[in-house]
């Protein structure tokens, strides 16, 4: 069964450093998403991406965040200058169509720790 | 503002039935999802409701009442592996998923 994959599974970085989190969505899916979940808290929407551009983003997704689909398979989230409060689990998800009609399938997540 | 309420934690016995409730107040409604999340893992899809009524899928069923802003997830014949958090998420009018904080379900033998 096809699944969303994410790398790395764990990332430890120093405050102020840049990190890139990588995702490979399910191959025939058209919509891609990033979410984060701070330990013990609810899942929070960051951004959705369709047709090579951002379709929606939340207040959390400020100028230090960016997303890219550099080739036909990868979908990345870049955090330019990490802060302590960026420590969280970051989940990538994909869906065949938009969230209004289609189920989002989640990757296993990347645990980001900012020191 | 947008709000999704679920109980924080519930406890049930192996083999029994448990109902997890979710109430929501959102700007628009385009469907409701239930996801299961084991600790440290990703949410996995359980069910989707957009019309009123009951959707049954094996041991799990989900109910929706749009007029009441209410849903529940019913788990039957509970197994130890059902110990997890159960997340209610609503699609608002902008087609964004708004998440509840989740209900931690503890199954006891």
Interface residues (C-beta under 8 A of the other chain):
Chain A: X41 X42 X43 X44 X45 X48 X56 X58 X89 X91 X98 X99 X100 X101 X103 X104 X105 X106 X107 X108 X109
Chain B: X30 X31 X33 X40 X41 X42 X43 X44 X45 X48 X87 X89 X91 X94 X95 X96 X97 X98 X99 X100 X101 X102
